[in-house]
Amino acid sequence: MEIFYPTAVADIDEIFERLEAEGFDAAYIWPSPFTNGYRSDRCGGPQHHVPTISEDPDDVRAGVLLSYGLDNIRLQRSAAEYVDKLLRGAKPVDLPLQQPTKLEMVINLTVAKALGLTIPQSILLRADEVIE
């Protein structure tokens, strides 16, 4: 495992070229302010024959192979409920601690086909969304 930190958009292509040349099996796209700003650029896996994985379903819609992470919509709703309770006078110490209980998986079959990958049916059935 190696970690690469792009600091410019040009670095992203260079990183994918290096991953392909060195025979990496896949790349995990770490969410950061930089990478979030260049979502379509960092989805370069298919053109470089490197499957990419992320936590963000929007990445999959932009060209990443698969995402698996927290259900952000559910987290935002939960946070809004907490804010509402606090604004109505609840004390933070009285609010129960909540932990996420649902993870969301999104798979892009178009990218899988471009990479020559076959996603097993058992995985597709578990996905929350499959993009074709």
N, CA and C of each residue as an Amber inpcrd file, in Angstrom:
protein
   396
   0.8500000  -1.1740000   0.0000000   0.0000000   0.0000000   0.0000000
   0.8900000   1.2290000   0.0000000   0.5110000   2.1960000  -0.8120000
   1.2150000   3.4550000  -0.8820000   0.1950000   4.5690000  -0.8000000
   0.6160000   5.7030000  -0.2940000  -0.2820000   6.8540000  -0.1860000
   0.2730000   7.9730000  -1.0580000  -0.6000000   8.5210000  -1.8960000
  -0.2280000   9.6250000  -2.7660000  -1.1090000  10.8160000  -2.4250000
  -0.5130000  11.9840000  -2.3410000  -1.2600000  13.2020000  -2.0350000
  -1.1350000  14.1810000  -3.1990000  -2.1580000  14.2840000  -4.0320000
  -2.0760000  15.2680000  -5.1110000  -2.1830000  16.6810000  -4.5580000
  -1.4110000  17.5860000  -5.1380000  -1.4910000  18.9920000  -4.7350000
  -1.9330000  19.8760000  -5.8900000  -2.0070000  19.2830000  -7.0840000
  -2.4800000  19.9920000  -8.2700000  -3.2470000  18.9980000  -9.1350000
  -4.1190000  19.5030000  -9.9800000  -4.9280000  18.6340000 -10.8290000
  -4.0300000  17.7590000 -11.7010000  -2.9260000  18.2910000 -12.1750000
  -2.0110000  17.5160000 -13.0180000  -1.4650000  16.3000000 -12.2700000
  -1.3440000  16.3940000 -10.9600000  -0.8370000  15.2700000 -10.1610000
  -1.7580000  14.0570000 -10.2460000  -3.0490000  14.3020000 -10.4180000
  -4.0160000  13.2030000 -10.4050000  -3.7370000  12.2360000 -11.5490000
  -3.5640000  12.7540000 -12.7650000  -3.2520000  11.8840000 -13.9010000
  -1.9290000  11.1660000 -13.6890000  -0.9450000  11.8780000 -13.1800000
   0.3640000  11.2540000 -12.9270000   0.2430000  10.1170000 -11.9170000
  -0.5620000  10.3170000 -10.9010000  -0.7540000   9.2730000  -9.8880000
  -1.4090000   8.0480000 -10.5100000  -2.4740000   8.2610000 -11.3020000
  -3.1370000   7.1170000 -11.9460000  -2.2080000   6.4090000 -12.9240000
  -1.3910000   7.1620000 -13.6480000  -0.4240000   6.5410000 -14.5550000
   0.5690000   5.6860000 -13.7760000   1.0080000   6.1780000 -12.6420000
   1.9420000   5.4120000 -11.8080000   1.2740000   4.1550000 -11.2450000
   0.0390000   4.2970000 -10.7920000  -0.6860000   3.1360000 -10.2720000
  -0.8100000   2.0550000 -11.3410000  -1.1550000   2.4740000 -12.5570000
  -1.2910000   1.5160000 -13.6590000   0.0590000   0.8870000 -13.9880000
   1.1040000   1.6980000 -14.0960000   2.4370000   1.1890000 -14.4500000
   2.9750000   0.2130000 -13.4100000   2.6570000   0.4670000 -12.1430000
   3.1710000  -0.3780000 -11.0660000   2.2420000  -1.5550000 -10.7530000
   1.1360000  -1.6590000 -11.4970000   0.2530000  -2.8190000 -11.3570000
  -0.6050000  -2.8360000 -10.1050000  -0.9770000  -1.6690000  -9.6060000
  -1.8630000  -1.6360000  -8.4450000  -3.2180000  -2.2230000  -8.8090000
  -3.8250000  -2.9540000  -7.8820000  -5.1220000  -3.5830000  -8.1250000
  -6.2830000  -2.6060000  -8.0060000  -6.1370000  -1.5760000  -7.1880000
  -7.2210000  -0.6190000  -6.9640000  -6.6560000   0.6150000  -6.2650000
  -7.4880000   1.6630000  -6.2220000  -7.1160000   2.8940000  -5.5200000
  -8.2970000   3.3520000  -4.6820000  -8.0070000   3.7660000  -3.4700000
  -9.0260000   4.3480000  -2.5970000  -8.8890000   5.8600000  -2.6810000
  -9.9720000   6.5310000  -2.9600000  -9.9780000   7.9890000  -3.0550000
 -10.3540000   8.5550000  -1.6950000  -9.3900000   9.1380000  -1.0100000
  -9.6100000   9.7010000   0.3140000 -10.3050000  11.0470000   0.1770000
 -11.4090000  11.2570000   0.8830000 -12.0960000  12.5430000   0.7750000
 -11.2780000  13.6610000   1.4180000 -11.1410000  14.7400000   0.6900000
 -10.4330000  15.9120000   1.2030000 -10.9710000  17.1300000   0.4590000
 -10.7370000  18.3200000   0.9710000 -11.1990000  19.5020000   0.2340000
 -10.6400000  19.5500000  -1.1920000  -9.3840000  19.1350000  -1.3660000
  -8.8070000  19.1560000  -2.7140000  -9.5020000  18.1490000  -3.6260000
  -9.5590000  16.9000000  -3.1970000 -10.1320000  15.8790000  -4.0710000
 -11.6230000  16.0940000  -4.2980000 -12.3260000  16.6190000  -3.3160000
 -13.7570000  16.8840000  -3.5110000 -13.9850000  17.9400000  -4.5790000
 -13.0440000  18.8560000  -4.7360000 -13.1620000  19.9060000  -5.7400000
 -12.9000000  19.4190000  -7.1540000 -12.2790000  18.2540000  -7.2780000
 -11.9220000  17.7270000  -8.5940000 -12.4830000  16.3200000  -8.7800000
 -13.7540000  16.1760000  -8.4590000 -14.4070000  14.8660000  -8.4710000
 -14.2360000  14.1500000  -9.8150000 -14.5150000  14.8050000 -10.9280000
 -14.4310000  14.1090000 -12.2150000 -12.9840000  13.8010000 -12.5950000
 -12.0420000  14.6450000 -12.2060000 -10.6410000  14.3880000 -12.5210000
 -10.0970000  13.1930000 -11.7490000 -10.5130000  13.0320000 -10.5270000
  -9.9520000  11.9660000  -9.7070000 -10.6270000  10.6240000  -9.9410000
 -11.5530000  10.5930000 -10.8600000 -12.2020000   9.3320000 -11.2080000
 -11.5110000   8.7120000 -12.4100000 -10.2320000   8.9690000 -12.5600000
  -9.4860000   8.5230000 -13.7300000  -9.1980000   7.0480000 -13.7890000
  -9.7370000   6.2780000 -12.8860000  -9.4650000   4.8520000 -12.8670000
  -9.7550000   4.1170000 -14.1560000 -10.9440000   4.2850000 -14.7620000
 -11.2540000   3.5070000 -15.9680000 -10.2660000   3.7460000 -17.1160000
  -9.8930000   5.0040000 -17.3610000  -8.9770000   5.2400000 -18.4730000
  -7.5650000   4.7430000 -18.1720000  -7.2610000   4.5330000 -16.9070000
  -5.9470000   4.0090000 -16.5270000  -6.0250000   2.5600000 -16.0540000
  -7.1840000   1.9450000 -16.1870000  -7.3870000   0.5340000 -15.8190000
  -7.1060000   0.2720000 -14.3430000  -7.5170000   1.2320000 -13.5000000
  -7.3520000   1.0920000 -12.0490000  -8.7260000   1.2840000 -11.4000000
  -9.3000000   0.2370000 -10.8140000 -10.5750000   0.4120000 -10.1090000
 -10.4070000   1.3700000  -8.9310000 -11.3650000   2.2790000  -8.7740000
 -11.3090000   3.2410000  -7.6820000 -12.4970000   3.0500000  -6.7440000
 -12.2310000   3.2690000  -5.4690000 -13.2270000   3.0940000  -4.4220000
 -13.2510000   4.3620000  -3.5810000 -14.4200000   4.7170000  -3.0820000
 -14.5940000   5.9410000  -2.3130000 -15.6680000   5.7240000  -1.2500000
 -15.8570000   6.7270000  -0.4210000 -16.9440000   6.6970000   0.5660000
 -18.1830000   7.4200000   0.0710000 -18.0340000   8.2340000  -0.9720000
 -19.0790000   9.1540000  -1.3990000 -19.8390000   8.6290000  -2.6220000
 -21.1480000   8.4030000  -2.5080000 -21.9370000   7.9350000  -3.6470000
 -21.8580000   8.8660000  -4.8590000 -21.6740000  10.1720000  -4.6320000
 -21.5630000  11.1010000  -5.7520000 -20.3180000  10.8140000  -6.5890000
 -19.2860000  10.2570000  -5.9620000 -18.0940000   9.8640000  -6.7120000
 -18.4280000   8.7750000  -7.7130000 -19.2750000   7.8460000  -7.3270000
 -19.6460000   6.7430000  -8.2160000 -20.4240000   7.2870000  -9.4010000
 -21.2730000   8.2390000  -9.1620000 -22.0320000   8.8520000 -10.2560000
 -21.1030000   9.6050000 -11.2070000 -19.9240000  10.0260000 -10.7020000
 -18.9530000  10.7480000 -11.5280000 -17.9420000   9.8230000 -12.1970000
 -17.9020000   8.5320000 -11.8200000 -17.0090000   7.6090000 -12.5010000
 -16.1800000   6.6820000 -11.6420000 -16.3290000   6.7390000 -10.3190000
 -15.6500000   5.7880000  -9.4440000 -16.3990000   4.4640000  -9.5120000
 -15.7010000   3.3540000  -9.3510000 -16.3170000   2.0370000  -9.4500000
 -17.3170000   1.7660000  -8.3340000 -16.9390000   2.0550000  -7.0960000
 -17.7600000   1.6470000  -5.9520000 -17.5760000   2.6040000  -4.7940000
 -18.6370000   2.8530000  -4.0690000 -18.5280000   3.5930000  -2.8130000
 -19.1820000   2.7720000  -1.7120000 -18.6180000   2.9000000  -0.5340000
 -19.1810000   2.2270000   0.6380000 -18.8990000   3.1230000   1.8260000
 -19.9410000   3.6500000   2.4070000 -19.7400000   4.5580000   3.5240000
 -21.0430000   4.9110000   4.1960000 -20.9550000   5.8860000   5.0530000
 -22.1080000   6.3240000   5.8340000 -23.1930000   6.9010000   4.9340000
 -24.4160000   6.7430000   5.3560000 -25.5620000   7.3190000   4.6660000
 -25.6260000   8.7890000   5.0760000 -25.0640000   9.6620000   4.2410000
 -24.9430000  11.0790000   4.5910000 -26.2900000  11.7740000   4.7570000
 -27.2800000  11.3800000   3.9970000 -28.6140000  11.9900000   4.1290000
 -29.1600000  11.7170000   5.5280000 -29.0340000  10.4760000   5.9600000
 -29.5180000  10.1000000   7.2930000 -28.7540000  10.8650000   8.3780000
 -27.4470000  11.0240000   8.2050000 -26.6450000  11.7680000   9.1810000
 -27.0730000  13.2350000   9.2450000 -27.3380000  13.8280000   8.0940000
 -27.7550000  15.2260000   8.0630000 -29.1140000  15.4120000   8.7360000
 -30.0190000  14.4790000   8.5110000 -31.3360000  14.5590000   9.1700000
 -31.1820000  14.4460000  10.6820000 -30.3340000  13.5260000  11.1100000
 -30.1050000  13.3320000  12.5390000 -29.4880000  14.5920000  13.1580000
 -28.5510000  15.1880000  12.4500000 -27.9280000  16.4120000  12.9530000
 -28.9640000  17.5370000  13.0500000 -29.8540000  17.6230000  12.0610000
 -30.8910000  18.6520000  12.0850000 -31.8270000  18.4510000  13.2760000
 -32.1370000  17.2060000  13.5910000 -32.9920000  16.9280000  14.7480000
 -32.3020000  17.3710000  16.0420000 -31.0080000  17.1260000  16.1520000
 -30.2570000  17.5660000  17.3350000 -30.2740000  19.0830000  17.4500000
 -30.0150000  19.7710000  16.3450000 -30.0120000  21.2430000  16.3500000
 -31.3790000  21.7540000  16.7720000 -32.4320000  21.1510000  16.2490000
 -33.7930000  21.5580000  16.6070000 -34.0130000  21.4250000  18.1180000
 -33.5900000  20.2980000  18.6780000 -33.7630000  20.0900000  20.1230000
 -32.9630000  21.0980000  20.9320000 -31.7430000  21.3900000  20.4880000
 -30.9080000  22.3640000  21.1980000 -31.5220000  23.7570000  21.1360000
 -32.0390000  24.1360000  19.9700000 -32.6580000  25.4540000  19.8210000
 -33.9490000  25.5810000  20.6310000 -34.5620000  24.4470000  20.9410000
 -35.7780000  24.4530000  21.7530000 -35.4580000  24.3490000  23.2480000
 -34.1550000  24.3800000  23.5880000 -33.7780000  24.4340000  24.9890000
 -33.1990000  23.1740000  25.5960000 -33.0820000  22.1170000  24.8430000
 -32.5150000  20.8810000  25.3960000 -31.0420000  21.0990000  25.7430000
 -30.6050000  20.4430000  26.7820000 -29.1970000  20.5110000  27.1720000
 -28.4390000  19.4170000  26.4230000 -27.2720000  19.7450000  25.9000000
 -26.4970000  18.7350000  25.1530000 -26.2620000  17.4590000  25.9620000
 -26.0470000  17.5990000  27.2630000 -25.7760000  16.4240000  28.0920000
 -26.9840000  15.4820000  28.1550000 -28.1920000  16.0200000  27.9190000
 -29.4020000  15.2110000  27.9850000 -29.7240000  14.4910000  26.6710000
 -29.0290000  14.8510000  25.6030000 -29.2990000  14.2180000  24.3070000
 -28.5270000  12.9050000  24.2080000 -29.1660000  11.8690000  23.7230000
 -28.4810000  10.5700000  23.6310000 -27.3870000  10.5890000  22.5600000
 -26.3500000   9.8480000  22.8220000 -25.2900000   9.6720000  21.8360000
 -25.8170000   8.7480000  20.7480000 -25.6340000   9.1470000  19.5090000
 -26.0890000   8.3210000  18.3990000 -24.9040000   7.9740000  17.5150000
 -24.9070000   6.7530000  17.0340000 -23.8840000   6.3190000  16.0870000
 -24.5680000   5.8690000  14.8060000 -23.9110000   6.0900000  13.6780000
 -24.5080000   5.6350000  12.4210000 -24.7050000   4.1250000  12.4350000
 -25.8250000   3.7050000  11.9040000 -26.1220000   2.2720000  11.8730000
 -26.2910000   1.7480000  10.4550000 -26.2900000   2.6340000   9.4780000
 -26.4990000   2.2190000   8.0950000 -25.3370000   2.6750000   7.2330000
 -24.7820000   1.7350000   6.4950000 -23.7730000   2.0430000   5.4910000
 -24.4260000   1.8870000   4.1270000 -23.9640000   2.6700000   3.1780000
 -24.5680000   2.6910000   1.8530000 -23.5320000   2.2550000   0.8170000
 -23.9250000   1.3620000  -0.0830000 -23.0300000   0.9150000  -1.1500000
 -23.6470000   1.2570000  -2.5000000 -22.8320000   1.9030000  -3.3510000
 -23.2520000   2.2460000  -4.7000000 -22.2070000   1.6920000  -5.6620000
 -22.6700000   1.0510000  -6.7360000 -21.7780000   0.4230000  -7.7110000
 -22.0800000   0.9800000  -9.0940000 -21.0160000   1.2850000  -9.8450000
 -21.1700000   1.7750000 -11.2090000 -20.8100000   0.6410000 -12.1760000
 -21.8350000   0.0020000 -12.7560000 -21.6030000  -1.1160000 -13.6760000
 -20.9740000  -0.6760000 -14.9910000 -21.2110000   0.5510000 -15.3970000
 -20.5810000   1.0610000 -16.6130000 -19.0670000   1.0820000 -16.4400000
 -18.6190000   1.5400000 -15.2840000 -17.1850000   1.5680000 -14.9900000
 -16.6470000   0.1430000 -14.8650000 -17.4090000  -0.7250000 -14.2190000
 -16.9720000  -2.1210000 -14.0780000 -16.7520000  -2.7520000 -15.4620000
 -17.6740000  -2.5200000 -16.3730000 -17.5330000  -3.0740000 -17.7270000
 -16.3210000  -2.4770000 -18.4340000 -16.1030000  -1.1670000 -18.2770000
 -14.9480000  -0.5140000 -18.9010000 -13.6350000  -1.0850000 -18.3700000
 -13.6360000  -1.5280000 -17.1240000 -12.4470000  -2.1120000 -16.5110000
 -12.3420000  -3.6180000 -16.7570000 -13.3750000  -4.1890000 -17.3830000
 -13.3790000  -5.6260000 -17.6320000 -13.6710000  -6.4420000 -16.3830000
 -14.3890000  -5.8590000 -15.4420000 -14.7170000  -6.5370000 -14.1890000
 -16.1580000  -7.0190000 -14.2030000 -16.3810000  -8.1440000 -13.5720000
 -17.7300000  -8.6510000 -13.3740000 -18.0180000  -8.6050000 -11.8790000
 -19.0510000  -7.8690000 -11.5160000 -19.4360000  -7.7610000 -10.1070000
 -20.3690000  -8.9320000  -9.8090000 -20.0480000  -9.7510000  -8.8080000
 -20.9080000 -10.8880000  -8.4830000 -22.3370000 -10.4450000  -8.1400000
 -23.2990000 -11.2430000  -8.5380000 -24.7100000 -10.9480000  -8.2860000
 -24.9730000 -10.7580000  -6.7940000 -24.2900000 -11.5230000  -5.9470000
 -24.4990000 -11.4070000  -4.5000000 -24.1140000 -10.0160000  -3.9950000
 -23.1290000  -9.3880000  -4.6120000 -22.7280000  -8.0220000  -4.2370000
 -23.7430000  -7.0210000  -4.7920000 -24.1590000  -7.2200000  -6.0310000
 -25.1360000  -6.3030000  -6.6460000 -26.4400000  -6.2830000  -5.8540000
 -26.8490000  -7.4240000  -5.3270000 -28.0880000  -7.4870000  -4.5500000
 -27.9700000  -6.7170000  -3.2360000 -26.7820000  -6.5960000  -2.7130000
 -26.5810000  -5.8690000  -1.4500000 -26.4290000  -4.3730000  -1.6500000
 -26.1950000  -3.9520000  -2.8840000 -25.9690000  -2.5340000  -3.1660000
 -27.2590000  -1.7430000  -2.9690000 -27.1150000  -0.5330000  -2.4650000
 -28.2500000   0.3650000  -2.3110000 -28.6310000   0.9970000  -3.6550000
 -27.6210000   1.1270000  -4.5390000 -27.8700000   1.6920000  -5.8670000
 -26.8640000   1.0680000  -6.8350000 -27.3480000   0.7290000  -8.0250000
 -26.4930000   0.2020000  -9.0820000 -26.6920000   1.1090000 -10.2900000
 -25.6100000   1.7010000 -10.7630000 -25.6600000   2.5950000 -11.9200000
 -25.2920000   1.7840000 -13.1520000 -26.1820000   1.8310000 -14.1620000
 -25.9300000   1.0570000 -15.3890000 -25.7000000   1.9690000 -16.5610000
